[in-house]
Amino acid sequence: EVQLQASGGGLVQAGGSLRLSCAVSGLTFGNSAIAWFRQAPGKEREGIACIVSDNDDTVYSDSVKGRFTIASDNAKNTVYLQMNSLKPEDTAVYYCAADRNEAFLLTVVGSHLGPYGIDYWGKGTQVTVSS
């Protein structure tokens, strides 16, 4: 059974930083891509970062590029999202997701496609950025 467990959310002031973790079990890291999505109240879930763990290919949405960094620790089967220079508009529930079709998940995030047809999802973690 594939499980994704996101953690690390919390309350932070604007300009601050947080690091989210996504612990993955039941999935071979080398044959999958992992992505972070977020969903703010009243908005659609959007892909913000994706990594292919066997070659470190990454893609980011324009809204987080230059501020957020996705990284993979294959030994720990964990993907991280380092979030710096946080803004109130970053407030959302953050989810990690995985797909065995690496190119598909990279395209979903890189081309701002809807979060449909993705193999696996974890439960979200709340990030709140105060002004």
Contacts in CASP RR format, 6 or more apart in sequence:
PFRMAT RR
TARGET T0000
AUTHOR 0000-0000-0000
METHOD contacts of the structure
MODEL  1
EVQLQASGGGLVQAGGSLRLSCAVSGLTFGNSAIAWFRQAPGKEREGIAC
IVSDNDDTVYSDSVKGRFTIASDNAKNTVYLQMNSLKPEDTAVYYCAADR
NEAFLLTVVGSHLGPYGIDYWGKGTQVTVSS
1 26 0 8 1.000
2 24 0 8 1.000
2 25 0 8 1.000
2 26 0 8 1.000
2 27 0 8 1.000
2 98 0 8 1.000
2 119 0 8 1.000
2 120 0 8 1.000
3 24 0 8 1.000
3 25 0 8 1.000
3 26 0 8 1.000
3 122 0 8 1.000
4 22 0 8 1.000
4 23 0 8 1.000
4 24 0 8 1.000
4 96 0 8 1.000
4 97 0 8 1.000
4 98 0 8 1.000
4 120 0 8 1.000
4 121 0 8 1.000
4 122 0 8 1.000
5 22 0 8 1.000
5 23 0 8 1.000
5 24 0 8 1.000
5 25 0 8 1.000
5 122 0 8 1.000
5 123 0 8 1.000
6 20 0 8 1.000
6 21 0 8 1.000
6 22 0 8 1.000
6 94 0 8 1.000
6 95 0 8 1.000
6 96 0 8 1.000
6 122 0 8 1.000
6 123 0 8 1.000
6 124 0 8 1.000
6 125 0 8 1.000
7 20 0 8 1.000
7 21 0 8 1.000
7 23 0 8 1.000
7 125 0 8 1.000
8 18 0 8 1.000
8 19 0 8 1.000
8 20 0 8 1.000
8 21 0 8 1.000
8 125 0 8 1.000
9 18 0 8 1.000
9 20 0 8 1.000
9 94 0 8 1.000
9 125 0 8 1.000
9 126 0 8 1.000
9 127 0 8 1.000
10 18 0 8 1.000
10 125 0 8 1.000
10 126 0 8 1.000
10 127 0 8 1.000
10 128 0 8 1.000
11 128 0 8 1.000
11 129 0 8 1.000
11 130 0 8 1.000
12 18 0 8 1.000
12 86 0 8 1.000
12 127 0 8 1.000
12 128 0 8 1.000
12 129 0 8 1.000
12 130 0 8 1.000
13 129 0 8 1.000
13 130 0 8 1.000
14 86 0 8 1.000
14 87 0 8 1.000
14 88 0 8 1.000
14 129 0 8 1.000
14 130 0 8 1.000
14 131 0 8 1.000
15 84 0 8 1.000
15 85 0 8 1.000
15 86 0 8 1.000
15 87 0 8 1.000
15 129 0 8 1.000
16 84 0 8 1.000
16 85 0 8 1.000
16 86 0 8 1.000
16 129 0 8 1.000
17 82 0 8 1.000
17 83 0 8 1.000
17 84 0 8 1.000
17 85 0 8 1.000
17 86 0 8 1.000
18 83 0 8 1.000
18 86 0 8 1.000
18 127 0 8 1.000
19 80 0 8 1.000
19 81 0 8 1.000
19 82 0 8 1.000
19 83 0 8 1.000
20 36 0 8 1.000
20 80 0 8 1.000
20 81 0 8 1.000
20 83 0 8 1.000
20 94 0 8 1.000
20 96 0 8 1.000
20 125 0 8 1.000
20 127 0 8 1.000
21 78 0 8 1.000
21 79 0 8 1.000
21 80 0 8 1.000
22 34 0 8 1.000
22 36 0 8 1.000
22 78 0 8 1.000
22 79 0 8 1.000
22 80 0 8 1.000
22 81 0 8 1.000
22 96 0 8 1.000
22 122 0 8 1.000
23 76 0 8 1.000
23 77 0 8 1.000
23 78 0 8 1.000
24 34 0 8 1.000
24 77 0 8 1.000
24 78 0 8 1.000
24 79 0 8 1.000
24 96 0 8 1.000
24 98 0 8 1.000
25 77 0 8 1.000
27 77 0 8 1.000
27 98 0 8 1.000
27 100 0 8 1.000
27 120 0 8 1.000
29 53 0 8 1.000
29 54 0 8 1.000
29 72 0 8 1.000
29 74 0 8 1.000
29 77 0 8 1.000
30 53 0 8 1.000
30 54 0 8 1.000
30 74 0 8 1.000
31 54 0 8 1.000
31 100 0 8 1.000
32 53 0 8 1.000
32 98 0 8 1.000
32 99 0 8 1.000
32 100 0 8 1.000
32 102 0 8 1.000
33 50 0 8 1.000
33 51 0 8 1.000
33 52 0 8 1.000
33 53 0 8 1.000
33 98 0 8 1.000
33 99 0 8 1.000
33 101 0 8 1.000
33 102 0 8 1.000
33 104 0 8 1.000
33 105 0 8 1.000
33 106 0 8 1.000
34 50 0 8 1.000
34 51 0 8 1.000
34 53 0 8 1.000
34 70 0 8 1.000
34 72 0 8 1.000
34 79 0 8 1.000
34 96 0 8 1.000
34 97 0 8 1.000
34 98 0 8 1.000
34 105 0 8 1.000
35 47 0 8 1.000
35 48 0 8 1.000
35 49 0 8 1.000
35 50 0 8 1.000
35 51 0 8 1.000
35 96 0 8 1.000
35 97 0 8 1.000
35 98 0 8 1.000
35 99 0 8 1.000
35 105 0 8 1.000
35 108 0 8 1.000
35 109 0 8 1.000
35 118 0 8 1.000
36 47 0 8 1.000
36 48 0 8 1.000
36 49 0 8 1.000
36 50 0 8 1.000
36 70 0 8 1.000
36 79 0 8 1.000
36 81 0 8 1.000
36 94 0 8 1.000
36 95 0 8 1.000
36 96 0 8 1.000
36 97 0 8 1.000
37 45 0 8 1.000
37 46 0 8 1.000
37 47 0 8 1.000
37 48 0 8 1.000
37 94 0 8 1.000
37 95 0 8 1.000
37 96 0 8 1.000
37 97 0 8 1.000
37 115 0 8 1.000
38 45 0 8 1.000
38 46 0 8 1.000
38 47 0 8 1.000
38 48 0 8 1.000
38 90 0 8 1.000
38 92 0 8 1.000
38 93 0 8 1.000
38 94 0 8 1.000
38 95 0 8 1.000
38 127 0 8 1.000
39 45 0 8 1.000
39 46 0 8 1.000
39 92 0 8 1.000
39 93 0 8 1.000
39 95 0 8 1.000
40 89 0 8 1.000
40 91 0 8 1.000
40 92 0 8 1.000
40 93 0 8 1.000
43 92 0 8 1.000
44 114 0 8 1.000
44 115 0 8 1.000
45 95 0 8 1.000
45 114 0 8 1.000
45 115 0 8 1.000
46 61 0 8 1.000
46 63 0 8 1.000
46 112 0 8 1.000
46 114 0 8 1.000
46 115 0 8 1.000
47 61 0 8 1.000
47 108 0 8 1.000
47 109 0 8 1.000
47 110 0 8 1.000
47 112 0 8 1.000
47 115 0 8 1.000
48 60 0 8 1.000
48 61 0 8 1.000
48 63 0 8 1.000
48 64 0 8 1.000
48 68 0 8 1.000
48 109 0 8 1.000
49 58 0 8 1.000
49 59 0 8 1.000
49 60 0 8 1.000
49 61 0 8 1.000
49 64 0 8 1.000
49 68 0 8 1.000
49 69 0 8 1.000
49 70 0 8 1.000
49 81 0 8 1.000
49 109 0 8 1.000
50 58 0 8 1.000
50 59 0 8 1.000
50 60 0 8 1.000
50 70 0 8 1.000
50 105 0 8 1.000
50 106 0 8 1.000
50 108 0 8 1.000
50 109 0 8 1.000
50 110 0 8 1.000
51 57 0 8 1.000
51 58 0 8 1.000
51 70 0 8 1.000
51 71 0 8 1.000
51 72 0 8 1.000
51 79 0 8 1.000
52 58 0 8 1.000
52 102 0 8 1.000
52 106 0 8 1.000
53 72 0 8 1.000
53 74 0 8 1.000
53 79 0 8 1.000
56 72 0 8 1.000
57 102 0 8 1.000
57 106 0 8 1.000
58 70 0 8 1.000
59 106 0 8 1.000
59 109 0 8 1.000
59 110 0 8 1.000
60 66 0 8 1.000
60 68 0 8 1.000
60 70 0 8 1.000
60 109 0 8 1.000
60 110 0 8 1.000
61 109 0 8 1.000
61 110 0 8 1.000
61 112 0 8 1.000
64 83 0 8 1.000
64 90 0 8 1.000
67 83 0 8 1.000
67 84 0 8 1.000
67 85 0 8 1.000
67 86 0 8 1.000
68 81 0 8 1.000
68 82 0 8 1.000
68 83 0 8 1.000
68 84 0 8 1.000
69 81 0 8 1.000
69 82 0 8 1.000
69 84 0 8 1.000
70 79 0 8 1.000
70 80 0 8 1.000
70 81 0 8 1.000
70 82 0 8 1.000
71 79 0 8 1.000
71 80 0 8 1.000
71 82 0 8 1.000
72 78 0 8 1.000
72 79 0 8 1.000
72 80 0 8 1.000
73 79 0 8 1.000
73 80 0 8 1.000
79 96 0 8 1.000
81 94 0 8 1.000
83 90 0 8 1.000
83 127 0 8 1.000
86 127 0 8 1.000
86 129 0 8 1.000
87 129 0 8 1.000
88 129 0 8 1.000
88 130 0 8 1.000
88 131 0 8 1.000
89 129 0 8 1.000
90 127 0 8 1.000
90 129 0 8 1.000
91 127 0 8 1.000
91 128 0 8 1.000
91 129 0 8 1.000
92 126 0 8 1.000
92 127 0 8 1.000
93 124 0 8 1.000
93 125 0 8 1.000
93 126 0 8 1.000
93 127 0 8 1.000
94 124 0 8 1.000
94 125 0 8 1.000
94 126 0 8 1.000
94 127 0 8 1.000
95 121 0 8 1.000
95 122 0 8 1.000
95 123 0 8 1.000
95 124 0 8 1.000
95 125 0 8 1.000
96 121 0 8 1.000
96 122 0 8 1.000
96 124 0 8 1.000
97 105 0 8 1.000
97 115 0 8 1.000
97 118 0 8 1.000
97 119 0 8 1.000
97 120 0 8 1.000
97 121 0 8 1.000
97 122 0 8 1.000
98 105 0 8 1.000
98 118 0 8 1.000
98 119 0 8 1.000
98 120 0 8 1.000
99 105 0 8 1.000
99 118 0 8 1.000
99 119 0 8 1.000
99 120 0 8 1.000
100 119 0 8 1.000
101 119 0 8 1.000
105 118 0 8 1.000
107 113 0 8 1.000
108 114 0 8 1.000
108 115 0 8 1.000
108 118 0 8 1.000
END
